[in-house]
Amino acid sequence: MSSLVTQHKTYVHHVSLDPSGSLLASCSSDKTVEVFHRRTLTGGGAVWEPGCAMHDHSGPVLRMAWCQHREHGPLLATAGADRWIYIYRIIISSHEGRTLLHTVRWSPVRGYEKDVITDVAFVPPQQYHALLLSTASLDGCVRLYEVHQPQQFPCVCRISPEADAAAEGASDSAACAVGVSAGSAAAERREDASASQSASSVPLLRSGGVTAIGWFPGSAERTMTLAVGTVSGRFFLYRYIKDSNSFMTISLPQVEAGVLRCSAPVCNVSWASCVGRRFQLLSICSRSEVFILRLNCVSPSIDEKRSFELFRVPLEPSARPGAARARSCISPRTINAHRWLCCRWQTRSTTSLGG
């Protein structure tokens, strides 16, 4: 294990390794991004050395994403509170035995986000003929941009997980009310429901914000699956349909309240690498717990008949961020194995959602 010292002056929000494992980026509230390169020592070890720094953002930089492009090489996307999206091409060269890093900044983009950008993620480039970049925002939307260097990025499509789920639940409630009551009483209830919904639309915009996104690392276009985590602790799965630029929800079972929701905002979602397994793993992390979702299928987008297993790992107070002597990773000392919760479901169909 190796460590490094950054030049950031305040809180570091995110660190990220590039796919090759030789570049490491960090971002901070001091509005800067730093990139380090890994130098292998003769004895077999390795050290991280500073390479370059970027100072283009005008606000805290919250998230970054790497992409190994077949033509441009390593690409780094950054986003944060200023709602600007920057993409840098990292050029690696050597001079007198030293490794040098240079950056070429592509045209910055002020996207369609109305609030803080909380996460960015590249669609795996082998899945699409063009480079796609997705963003998550506290305005409750996930947006997909098609990257054209050096032109501006057109927004291909967007989804609003919490708003769509709330609308679907409201429509189901209205349908039940019509079935069991007289017409006038049902109309009155619908008016009350619409009034309460409009009154709570403003706080819903913030509480329904999206905090984390992650693409399934499949190698085929038909396996383009997106995992989404929200401020409310809920998480969703979507299949991206390239031909129609739309998303289709991958239905997760509706069970008792709280099982499919973290007790704190989702901090990160991450897929395990595809290594030939007949099941896939997705981790959903919050400050209070970690969910491990096992999908018993080769691809969550292709297989219509699939089963799920959900494991919940509560974090002890000593393992939570901000606690005294907090640990930087989950270890057996901070996990009580007897408190794991496991649920199993079966599902056979998916629900369609327009883009």
Order of alpha helices (4+ residues) and beta strands (2+ residues): beta-beta-beta-beta-beta-beta-beta-beta-beta-beta-beta-beta-beta-alpha-alpha-alpha-beta-beta-beta-beta-beta-beta-beta-beta-beta-beta
